[in-house]
Amino acid sequence: MQYFSDVFTKETWSAFLSGNRQVTAFSSAMERKALAVAPGDRLLCYVRRQFEFVGALEVTSSLYRSDSPIWGTTDWPIRMNVEPRVAFPLGMGIPLTAFESRLSIYPAAADRATVPPHFQGSPRLMRESDGETLWRALLAADDGVNAVEAPEARAEQIESRSDEHYEMQALLAAFGAHMGLGVWVPPGDRGRVLRQAGAPAPTAFVPRLPAVFGGLGGRGVESIDVLWLGGSRVVAAFEVEHSTAIFSGLLRMADLVALIPDLPVDLFVVADASRLPRWRAELNRPAFERLGLPQRCYFLPYEQVRTAANLGDHVLANLRRDYFRAVATPLRV
């Protein structure tokens, strides 16, 4: 089994999603490279100029040629059948910046612009470790809510809701700043967060997390949607469902608890109120029980976050952390 890149434009990926999703295609110029792809190999789908990974496909046939139109054109005659394991709408995949220091082609502190050339001329063989990292991340980002078989209309609905995720991050970051706490938001999200109404000043964000959050577990902690810090200590963590697959979000919380098991940290999952049963079901697994996660986790509905934002500057200036515990629902059943 090998990993290959499969590069799309915004237009061809949208066409793939709206079609039967059982065939991917390449130009005649790529036929020689495509001959290296065999059934059982895996394709990592990347959208040019979107800087986003959006799909994971398993190859189910050998290469063949067809002159019938695909994606509205006859420019892609080299075909192979595929089975989508994950196929996200534009804007709902994983941004390239999320893989800084996690891929051999994207070392720490590298300019993002140096990476896209590695995804030209697909299919292109990838280093196994890079392919495995991307494959696992894409599968972990799918919680079954954004189903592979969702039609285009559903995709547009999901994409339009993505701003709600950044709204929640901005409000939660602002609450932490009002309380005089340091705030962590993943660097890849900060630009969008700062453009939201009610966002804190850029100076509210801490430049880096404490040294204890190193290694693989630390990478998970760095991806948590919002962290509040008192000095060098994390005092609260928030996962917002619109950016987070339920299970992978809980794994990041578990990483945080495992790295600082003896320190009291409030853990909040932030989602639409209707999602409470799903979060409860996922949380009450034996692995999370052993870490004591259910006893420390609260469910905070979107509307409670917005209610807090409307309390007024005077109230916000005197806000305390226990306010959020009081208005949230414990996830322990």
C-alpha positions in Angstrom: 0.0 0.0 0.0 1.3 3.4 -1.0 0.1 7.0 -0.5 -0.3 9.5 -3.4 -1.5 13.1 -3.6 -4.6 13.8 -5.6 -4.8 17.5 -6.3 -8.1 19.2 -7.2 -9.1 22.8 -7.9 -12.1 24.2 -6.1 -14.2 23.5 -9.2 -13.1 19.9 -9.7 -13.5 19.1 -6.0 -17.0 20.5 -6.0 -17.8 18.5 -9.1 -16.4 15.3 -7.5 -18.7 15.9 -4.4 -21.8 16.4 -6.5 -21.1 13.4 -8.7 -21.1 9.7 -7.7 -17.7 10.0 -5.9 -16.6 6.6 -7.3 -14.0 7.9 -9.9 -11.0 10.2 -9.8 -9.3 11.4 -12.9 -6.0 12.9 -14.1 -4.7 14.5 -17.3 -3.0 12.6 -20.1 0.3 14.2 -19.1 0.1 12.3 -15.7 -0.5 8.9 -17.2 3.0 7.6 -16.5 2.8 8.7 -12.8 -0.7 7.3 -12.5 0.5 3.8 -13.7 2.3 3.6 -10.3 -1.0 3.6 -8.5 -2.5 0.2 -7.7 -5.7 -1.1 -6.1 -5.4 -0.8 -2.4 -3.3 2.4 -2.5 -4.6 5.6 -0.8 -5.1 9.0 -2.3 -4.9 12.2 -0.2 -7.0 14.9 -1.7 -5.7 18.5 -1.6 -7.3 21.6 -3.1 -5.0 24.1 -4.8 -5.2 27.7 -3.6 -7.6 26.6 -0.9 -4.5 25.2 1.1 -6.7 22.5 2.4 -6.9 18.7 2.6 -10.4 17.5 2.0 -10.5 13.8 1.3 -9.1 10.3 1.7 -9.8 7.8 -1.1 -9.0 4.1 -1.4 -8.2 3.0 -4.9 -10.4 0.1 -6.1 -9.3 -0.5 -9.7 -6.4 -0.3 -12.0 -5.9 2.7 -14.2 -8.0 3.0 -17.3 -8.7 5.5 -20.0 -12.1 7.1 -20.8 -13.0 9.9 -23.2 -16.4 10.5 -21.6 -16.7 13.9 -19.8 -16.0 14.0 -16.1 -16.4 17.0 -13.9 -17.9 18.9 -16.9 -14.9 18.4 -19.2 -13.0 15.8 -21.2 -9.6 17.1 -19.9 -9.1 14.2 -17.5 -9.1 11.0 -19.5 -6.9 8.9 -17.1 -9.3 7.3 -14.6 -9.4 5.0 -11.6 -12.2 3.9 -9.4 -12.1 4.9 -5.7 -14.0 4.4 -2.5 -14.1 7.6 -0.4 -13.3 7.2 3.3 -13.7 10.9 4.0 -14.8 13.7 1.6 -15.3 17.1 3.2 -16.9 20.2 1.6 -14.7 23.1 0.8 -13.9 25.0 4.0 -14.6 21.9 6.2 -11.4 20.0 5.6 -8.0 20.4 7.4 -5.9 23.4 6.6 -2.4 22.9 5.4 -1.1 25.0 8.4 -2.4 22.3 10.8 0.5 20.1 9.6 3.4 22.4 10.3 6.2 20.3 11.8 4.1 17.1 11.3 5.1 16.5 7.7 8.6 16.1 6.3 7.8 18.6 3.6 6.5 21.1 6.1 9.1 21.6 8.9 8.5 23.9 11.8 8.7 27.6 11.0 8.7 26.9 7.3 6.8 29.4 5.0 3.5 27.8 4.0 4.2 28.9 0.4 7.0 26.3 0.2 4.7 23.4 0.6 2.1 23.5 -2.3 4.7 22.7 -5.0 4.9 19.2 -3.5 1.3 18.8 -4.6 1.7 19.7 -8.3 1.4 17.0 -11.0 -0.7 14.5 -9.1 -0.8 11.6 -8.6 2.5 12.0 -6.8 4.0 9.4 -4.5 4.3 10.6 -0.9 6.6 9.5 1.9 4.8 6.8 3.9 5.1 8.7 7.2 3.6 11.9 5.6 0.8 9.9 4.0 0.0 8.1 7.2 -0.1 11.4 9.1 -2.5 12.9 6.6 -4.7 9.8 6.3 -5.1 9.4 10.1 -5.8 13.1 10.6 -8.5 13.1 7.9 -10.2 10.1 9.2 -10.1 11.4 12.8 -11.7 14.7 11.6 -14.8 12.9 10.5 -17.3 12.1 13.3 -20.0 10.8 11.0 -22.0 14.0 11.1 -20.5 15.3 7.8 -21.3 12.0 6.0 -19.4 11.1 2.9 -22.6 10.7 1.0 -24.0 14.1 1.9 -25.3 15.9 -1.2 -24.0 19.3 -2.4 -26.9 21.1 -0.7 -25.9 19.6 2.6 -22.3 20.6 2.0 -23.3 24.2 1.4 -25.3 24.2 4.6 -22.3 22.9 6.6 -19.9 25.3 5.0 -22.2 28.3 5.8 -22.2 27.3 9.5 -18.5 27.2 9.8 -18.4 30.9 10.8 -20.3 29.9 14.0 -17.2 28.0 15.1 -15.0 31.1 14.8 -17.7 33.2 16.5 -17.6 30.9 19.5 -13.8 30.9 19.6 -13.8 34.7 19.5 -16.3 35.1 22.3 -14.6 32.5 24.5 -11.2 34.1 23.9 -12.7 37.5 24.9 -14.1 36.1 28.1 -10.7 34.8 29.1 -9.1 38.2 28.3 -11.8 40.0 30.4 -10.8 37.8 33.3 -7.1 38.7 32.9 -6.2 35.3 31.6 -3.8 34.4 28.8 -5.6 33.0 25.8 -4.5 30.3 23.4 -6.2 29.8 20.0 -4.5 27.6 17.4 -2.4 30.0 15.2 -4.1 28.8 12.1 -7.4 30.0 13.4 -6.4 33.4 14.8 -6.9 35.4 11.6 -10.5 34.3 11.3 -11.1 34.6 15.0 -9.8 38.2 15.1 -12.2 39.2 12.3 -15.2 38.2 14.4 -17.3 40.7 16.4 -16.4 40.8 20.0 -12.9 39.2 19.5 -10.2 40.3 22.0 -7.2 42.3 21.0 -4.3 40.3 19.4 -2.2 40.9 22.5 -4.6 38.6 24.5 -3.1 35.6 22.7 -0.1 33.9 24.3 2.6 33.2 21.7 3.3 29.6 22.8 2.1 27.0 25.4 4.1 26.0 28.4 7.0 23.6 27.8 5.1 20.7 29.5 3.0 20.5 26.3 5.7 19.0 24.1 5.8 15.9 22.0 2.9 14.2 20.3 0.4 14.8 23.1 1.4 18.5 23.1 0.4 18.7 19.4 -3.1 17.6 20.4 -3.3 20.2 23.1 -2.1 22.9 20.7 -5.1 22.1 18.5 -7.7 22.6 21.2 -10.0 25.5 20.1 -9.5 27.8 23.1 -7.4 27.5 26.2 -7.4 29.9 29.2 -4.1 30.2 31.0 -3.3 31.7 34.4 0.4 32.4 34.1 1.9 29.1 32.9 -1.0 27.0 34.0 -4.0 26.0 31.9 -7.2 26.6 33.8 -9.9 25.9 31.2 -10.2 24.3 27.8 -12.9 24.5 25.2 -13.6 22.4 22.1 -16.1 23.8 19.6 -17.9 21.2 17.7 -17.9 23.0 14.3 -14.1 22.6 14.1 -13.9 19.3 15.9 -14.9 15.7 15.3 -16.5 14.6 18.6 -14.1 11.7 19.2 -10.9 13.5 18.2 -12.0 16.5 20.3 -12.2 14.3 23.3 -8.9 12.8 22.5 -7.3 16.3 22.7 -9.0 16.8 26.0 -7.6 13.5 27.1 -4.1 14.5 26.0 -4.4 17.6 28.2 -5.5 15.7 31.2 -2.8 13.1 30.7 -0.1 15.7 30.6 -1.3 17.6 33.7 -3.2 14.9 35.6 -3.0 16.6 39.1 -4.0 20.1 38.1 -7.6 21.2 38.2 -8.7 22.2 34.6 -12.3 22.9 33.6 -13.1 21.1 30.3 -15.9 22.4 28.1 -17.4 21.1 24.9 -19.3 23.8 23.1 -22.0 22.8 20.6 -25.6 23.2 19.7 -27.9 22.1 22.6 -29.3 19.2 20.5 -25.8 17.5 20.4 -25.6 16.9 24.2 -26.7 13.2 23.9 -24.0 12.5 21.3 -21.2 14.0 23.3 -22.4 12.1 26.4 -22.4 8.8 24.6 -18.8 9.4 23.3 -17.4 10.6 26.6 -18.6 7.7 28.7 -16.2 5.2 27.2 -13.9 3.1 29.5 -10.7 4.8 28.2 -12.1 8.3 29.1 -13.4 7.0 32.4 -9.9 5.8 33.4 -8.7 9.4 33.0 -11.6 10.8 34.9 -12.7 12.8 31.9 -16.4 12.5 32.5 -16.1 14.1 36.0 -14.3 17.1 34.6 -16.2 17.8 31.4 -19.1 20.2 30.9 -21.4 20.8 27.9 -21.8 24.5 27.1 -24.5 25.3 24.5 -23.9 28.0 21.9 -26.7 30.1 23.3 -25.2 30.2 26.7 -22.0 31.6 25.2 -24.0 34.3 23.4 -26.0 35.1 26.5 -22.7 35.7 28.4 -21.5 37.9 25.6 -24.5 40.1 26.1 -24.1 40.6 29.9 -22.5 44.0 29.4 -18.9 45.3 29.9 -19.3 45.9 33.6 -20.5 42.4 34.3 -17.9 40.9 31.9 -15.2 42.9 33.7 -16.1 41.0 36.9 -16.7 37.6 35.3 -15.5 34.5 37.1 -14.7 31.1 35.8 -17.4 29.5 38.0 -20.0 31.3 36.0 -19.4 29.0 33.1 -19.6 25.9 35.3 -22.9 27.1 36.6 -24.5 27.6 33.2 -23.0 24.5 31.7 -24.3 20.9 32.0 -22.0 18.2 33.5 -21.4 15.5 30.9 -21.2 12.8 33.6 -24.3 10.5 33.4 
